């Protein structure tokens, strides 16, 4: 009995009440930290402006109130949220020499990260279905993709994100942390938190990761099948202009999806390493920073309707500003 008490006391001594964590710097050199902060700030501002413009233009332009742009509007809002969770905190840490994050801050960051990432995955799946119906069943498009169906698909995506956010957060932060508080990543993510947990058994986390990975695989298979039908239909279009328009809409969507799903899956499924790895930082950047940055470029520069609406929006802002200035003597 006394031996059991000694073991229990030893285990309790090893466990500490975690009040915060330390995030990883991209470099120990101050000049490189400043360079990283400036680069991330530039990327963040470009992403912020691009996604905000898409969201605003689609909201104001009545001609863009269609299912395709409804999902694109949701995607822009998601990208704004996704990049805002990690990048501003990383910039502030680099400039302040303070890499700490509170326990509640880490919980919130992980929850929101999973919420928006899973929601984006399901939203990209919904967008592929929308393109499949538009190109392969154009006569039934308005009947199938009515407003009620679009809202239900978007709501399902958001609810799925919330569900997985809760599952990941609950399974990770119920684990004991007794090792170093330093997270080997520039934000709180699942693999890095598992590395500093002193629990050898994390069944709930493994089940949640397996479930999310299975859904990601199923979504990817569905999207690939949808695009195989889309491309076979597009190749039958007699005009070169029609084919190029369809490919310009679908191919970028598929590329962003591949980057997003592949890098996220590798990051979460690869074996944990005891030493820091540049690959981990690069993978995390590819599924947290690259898709939100690329989406505005893809959907604004490659989309004729978006470019027309953007010119109309800029002209209207310039004209209204001129009228306001002329009204003052």
Helices and strands as residue ranges (DSSP letters): H 2-14, E 20-22, H 30-60, G 62-64, H 67-96, E 100-102, H 103-136, G 138-140, H 141-144, H 147-173, H 190-195, H 203-234, H 240-269, H 278-285, I 286-290, H 291-301, H 304-327
